[in-house]
Amino acid sequence: MTATSSMRVGFTGLGNMGFGMTRNLQKAGFALVMNDIRRESAAELLANEAVWADSPTGMMAAVAVAEEAAEISAAASVAASVAAAAVSSSVNAELAPARVPPTSPPRRD
């Protein structure tokens, strides 16, 4: 784990998009607490030290232990922002080699 391992990220939904996002967060060293309709969708992540929550409410409680309601709301915003940033970085890294720099049209003097 990296220096970010002390930061817990809550995540609900491990479908096609959510699973990839959580895997990237886990690779980056974040401690994950997750929830999904199907627990088996989290098997790989759970094998790598992620924590399962039985409900979205339980997931948020595990992320923001002993926090007040306003702080739980802030933790949810942080979790969503971190997830979006991780996906954005991953997509940009994958697309970078495929990008072609723009060219200027030929000059006509």
Salt bridges, closest charged atoms under 4 A:
GLU40 OE2 - ARG38 NH1 3.41
ASP109 OD1 - ARG107 NH2 3.58
